[in-house]
Amino acid sequence: MGHYRKSSSGREHRIRYGDDLIWGIHPVLEVLQTQPERIVQLCVQKEKQSRGLQEIIDAARAHGINCLFVDKIKIGGSPEPLNHQGVVVKSAPVPLLPFDDLLNFFKDASRKGGTPRLMACDSIQDPHNLGAIIRSAHAAGVTHLILPRDRSAPLAGVAAKASAGALAKMRISQVTNLAEALKRIKEAGGWIFGAVKDAQASSIYATDFNVPACLVVGNEGSGLRPLVKRHCDVLVSIPMVGEIDSLNSSVAAAVILFEMLRQSLD
């Protein structure tokens, strides 16, 4: 059974903002339900009462996780205001999948006649965008994600919140060299589709995605890096008629992912 402790009466419990924090009812509940071993500390604000918070407390009890009840939670050092909804978790890093294991999943699914889907993010450095991409990928049936080790937003905090719990359900591999990883996917029989804003690229509505595929989405401002782009088999774009000629990377990823899903369901 979990152990429950109270802070000193009337005291504000301060937590320093960092990549190890997860906050908000839905993200915390997802971690409790899927990866409880990651939780180092669970902090609940006493005055907050909701069905979601009670579910969190019950799940913590079931997993034997310490729960610290405090009068008020204050997250210090955050670059923006955070709506923690009365619950914050200090967590261990997100478990990562070795790239060879991800590649074996892709090969096995392809050999069985399936059309497995991978997603790769090239230098997505805004955690809001990364979390939104993960949320869309999960909703579109993608289970495996590839990120560069040194050019990506942290996999916690803002990204976890923006993913609305999907981060805990995704199998993620971080690689030192994304271009080399894409090369190995191609050698395994995969097709690499790179998302670009280019009139010369193939429209997503005229592209056949019904193959073992990996979709690559680039940085919010500069797009795909040149070396990554050279490893793409097909460059695809979203037709647009408005005066703004580009979409946020997470929105673009969602549009393409759901077109890929639509084709697979036809």
C-alpha positions as CSV (number, residue, x, y, z in Angstrom):
1,M,0.0,0.0,0.0
2,G,1.2,3.5,-0.8
3,H,2.6,5.8,2.0
4,Y,1.0,9.2,2.4
5,R,2.7,12.2,3.9
6,K,1.6,15.8,4.5
7,S,3.7,18.9,4.3
8,S,3.8,21.4,7.1
9,S,0.4,23.2,7.4
10,G,0.1,26.4,5.3
11,R,3.5,25.9,3.6
12,E,4.0,26.2,-0.1
13,H,5.6,23.2,-1.7
14,R,8.2,24.4,-4.2
15,I,9.3,22.3,-7.1
16,R,11.9,23.5,-9.5
17,Y,10.9,23.3,-13.2
18,G,12.9,20.7,-15.2
19,D,12.7,18.0,-17.8
20,D,11.9,15.4,-15.1
21,L,8.5,16.9,-14.3
22,I,5.1,15.7,-15.5
23,W,2.0,17.7,-14.5
24,G,-1.7,17.7,-15.1
25,I,-4.3,15.0,-14.4
26,H,-4.3,13.1,-17.7
27,P,-0.5,12.9,-18.3
28,V,0.1,11.8,-14.7
29,L,-2.7,9.2,-14.8
30,E,-1.3,7.8,-18.0
31,V,2.2,7.4,-16.5
32,L,0.7,5.8,-13.4
33,Q,-1.3,3.3,-15.5
34,T,1.4,2.5,-18.1
35,Q,4.9,3.2,-16.6
36,P,4.5,3.5,-12.8
37,E,8.2,2.5,-12.4
38,R,9.2,5.9,-13.7
39,I,7.6,7.8,-10.8
40,V,10.1,9.2,-8.3
41,Q,7.7,11.5,-6.4
42,L,3.9,12.2,-6.7
43,C,2.8,15.5,-5.2
44,V,-0.9,16.3,-4.8
45,Q,-2.4,19.7,-3.7
46,K,-4.9,19.0,-0.9
47,E,-7.4,21.7,-1.7
48,K,-7.9,20.4,-5.2
49,Q,-10.7,17.8,-5.5
50,S,-11.8,16.0,-8.7
51,R,-12.6,12.6,-10.0
52,G,-9.3,12.6,-11.9
53,L,-7.2,13.3,-8.8
54,Q,-9.0,10.6,-6.9
55,E,-8.1,8.1,-9.7
56,I,-4.5,9.2,-9.4
57,I,-4.5,8.7,-5.6
58,D,-6.1,5.2,-6.1
59,A,-3.6,4.2,-8.8
60,A,-0.7,5.4,-6.6
61,R,-2.1,3.2,-3.7
62,A,-2.4,0.2,-6.0
63,H,1.2,0.6,-7.2
64,G,2.7,1.3,-3.7
65,I,3.8,4.8,-4.8
66,N,4.5,7.5,-2.2
67,C,2.0,10.4,-2.4
68,L,2.9,13.7,-0.8
69,F,-0.2,15.9,0.1
70,V,0.7,19.6,0.2
71,D,-1.3,22.9,0.7
72,K,0.0,24.5,-2.5
73,I,2.2,23.5,-5.3
74,K,4.5,26.1,-6.8
75,I,6.7,25.2,-9.9
76,G,9.6,27.7,-10.0
77,G,11.7,28.6,-13.0
78,S,9.2,27.7,-15.6
79,P,9.5,29.7,-18.9
80,E,5.7,30.0,-19.0
81,P,2.7,29.7,-16.6
82,L,1.8,26.0,-16.0
83,N,-1.6,24.6,-15.2
84,H,-0.6,21.7,-13.0
85,Q,-4.3,20.9,-12.0
86,G,-3.1,20.1,-8.5
87,V,-0.7,17.2,-9.3
88,V,3.0,17.0,-10.2
89,V,5.2,14.0,-10.7
90,K,9.0,13.9,-10.6
91,S,9.9,11.1,-13.0
92,A,12.8,9.1,-14.3
93,P,13.6,9.5,-18.0
94,V,11.2,8.1,-20.6
95,P,12.3,4.4,-21.3
96,L,13.9,4.4,-24.7
97,L,13.8,1.6,-27.3
98,P,17.1,0.5,-28.9
99,F,17.1,1.4,-32.6
100,D,17.8,-2.3,-33.5
101,D,14.6,-3.3,-31.7
102,L,12.6,-0.7,-33.6
103,L,14.1,-1.9,-36.8
104,N,13.3,-5.5,-36.0
105,F,9.7,-4.6,-35.3
106,F,9.6,-2.9,-38.7
107,K,11.1,-5.9,-40.5
108,D,8.8,-8.4,-38.8
109,A,5.7,-6.4,-39.6
110,S,6.8,-6.0,-43.3
111,R,7.6,-9.7,-43.6
112,K,4.1,-10.6,-42.5
113,G,2.7,-8.5,-45.3
114,G,1.8,-5.5,-43.3
115,T,2.4,-1.8,-43.9
116,P,4.1,-0.7,-40.7
117,R,4.3,3.1,-40.0
118,L,7.2,4.8,-38.4
119,M,7.5,8.5,-37.5
120,A,10.7,10.5,-37.4
121,C,11.1,14.1,-36.1
122,D,14.1,16.0,-37.4
123,S,15.1,18.7,-34.9
124,I,11.7,19.4,-33.5
125,Q,12.8,21.7,-30.7
126,D,9.5,23.2,-29.5
127,P,8.2,20.8,-26.8
128,H,4.6,21.9,-27.6
129,N,5.0,20.7,-31.2
130,L,6.8,17.5,-30.2
131,G,4.0,16.6,-27.8
132,A,1.3,17.4,-30.3
133,I,3.1,15.3,-33.0
134,I,3.2,12.4,-30.6
135,R,-0.5,12.8,-29.8
136,S,-1.4,12.8,-33.5
137,A,0.9,9.9,-34.3
138,H,-0.7,7.8,-31.6
139,A,-4.2,8.7,-32.8
140,A,-3.2,7.8,-36.4
141,G,-2.0,4.3,-35.4
142,V,1.8,5.0,-35.3
143,T,3.4,3.2,-32.4
144,H,7.1,3.9,-33.0
145,L,8.9,7.2,-33.1
146,I,12.5,8.1,-34.0
147,L,14.2,11.2,-32.6
148,P,17.8,12.6,-32.9
149,R,19.6,12.4,-29.6
150,D,21.0,15.9,-29.6
151,R,18.5,18.0,-31.6
152,S,15.1,17.4,-30.0
153,A,12.9,18.9,-27.3
154,P,13.0,17.0,-23.9
155,L,10.6,14.1,-23.6
156,A,8.9,15.3,-20.4
157,G,7.3,18.3,-18.9
158,V,5.7,20.4,-21.7
159,A,6.0,17.7,-24.3
160,A,4.3,15.1,-22.0
161,K,1.5,17.6,-21.2
162,A,0.9,18.5,-24.9
163,S,0.8,14.8,-25.9
164,A,-2.2,14.3,-23.6
165,G,-0.9,11.0,-22.3
166,A,0.2,9.6,-25.7
167,L,3.9,9.9,-24.8
168,A,3.5,7.0,-22.3
169,K,2.1,4.8,-25.1
170,M,4.7,5.5,-27.8
171,R,7.9,3.4,-28.3
172,I,10.6,5.9,-28.8
173,S,14.2,5.4,-30.1
174,Q,16.8,8.2,-30.0
175,V,19.6,8.0,-32.5
176,T,22.9,9.7,-32.9
177,N,22.6,10.0,-36.7
178,L,19.1,10.3,-38.1
179,A,20.2,10.1,-41.7
180,E,22.0,6.8,-41.0
181,A,18.9,5.5,-39.3
182,L,16.7,6.4,-42.3
183,K,19.2,4.6,-44.5
184,R,18.9,1.4,-42.5
185,I,15.0,1.7,-42.7
186,K,15.3,1.9,-46.5
187,E,17.6,-1.2,-46.5
188,A,14.9,-3.0,-44.5
189,G,12.4,-2.3,-47.3
190,G,10.9,0.9,-46.0
191,W,9.9,4.0,-47.9
192,I,11.0,7.4,-46.5
193,F,8.5,10.2,-47.0
194,G,9.7,13.7,-46.2
195,A,7.3,16.5,-45.4
196,V,8.3,19.7,-47.1
197,K,6.7,23.0,-48.2
198,D,7.6,22.9,-51.9
199,A,5.4,23.3,-54.9
200,Q,7.5,20.7,-56.8
201,A,6.9,18.0,-54.1
202,S,4.2,15.3,-54.5
203,S,0.8,16.2,-53.1
204,I,-0.1,13.9,-50.2
205,Y,-3.4,13.3,-52.0
206,A,-1.6,12.0,-55.1
207,T,0.9,9.9,-53.1
208,D,0.5,6.2,-52.4
209,F,1.4,5.6,-48.7
210,N,0.3,2.0,-48.7
211,V,3.8,0.6,-48.3
212,P,6.0,0.1,-45.2
213,A,6.7,3.7,-44.5
214,C,8.5,6.3,-42.3
215,L,7.2,9.9,-42.3
216,V,9.9,12.5,-41.5
217,V,8.9,16.0,-40.3
218,G,11.4,18.7,-39.9
219,N,12.2,21.7,-37.7
220,E,9.5,24.4,-37.2
221,G,11.5,27.0,-39.1
222,S,14.1,25.4,-41.3
223,G,12.4,22.1,-42.2
224,L,14.3,19.0,-43.0
225,R,18.1,19.2,-42.8
226,P,19.7,18.7,-46.3
227,L,21.3,15.3,-45.4
228,V,18.1,14.0,-44.0
229,K,16.2,15.3,-47.1
230,R,18.6,13.4,-49.4
231,H,17.7,10.1,-47.7
232,C,13.9,10.6,-48.4
233,D,12.5,8.5,-51.3
234,V,9.5,10.9,-51.8
235,L,9.1,14.5,-50.8
236,V,5.5,15.3,-50.0
237,S,3.6,18.5,-49.4
238,I,0.1,19.6,-48.4
239,P,-1.9,21.6,-51.0
240,M,-3.0,24.9,-49.6
241,V,-5.1,27.8,-51.0
242,G,-4.8,30.4,-48.2
243,E,-2.5,33.3,-48.1
244,I,-0.3,31.7,-45.5
245,D,2.0,29.2,-47.3
246,S,3.0,27.0,-44.5
247,L,1.6,25.1,-41.5
248,N,2.9,24.5,-38.0
249,S,5.0,21.3,-38.0
250,S,2.6,19.5,-35.7
251,V,-0.4,20.5,-37.7
252,A,1.3,19.4,-40.9
253,A,2.3,16.1,-39.4
254,A,-1.3,15.5,-38.3
255,V,-2.7,16.2,-41.8
256,I,-0.2,13.8,-43.4
257,L,-0.6,11.1,-40.8
258,F,-4.3,11.0,-41.1
259,E,-4.1,10.9,-44.9
260,M,-1.8,7.9,-44.5
261,L,-4.4,6.3,-42.1
262,R,-7.3,7.1,-44.5
263,Q,-5.5,5.3,-47.4
264,S,-4.8,2.3,-45.2
265,L,-8.5,2.0,-44.3
266,D,-9.8,2.3,-47.9
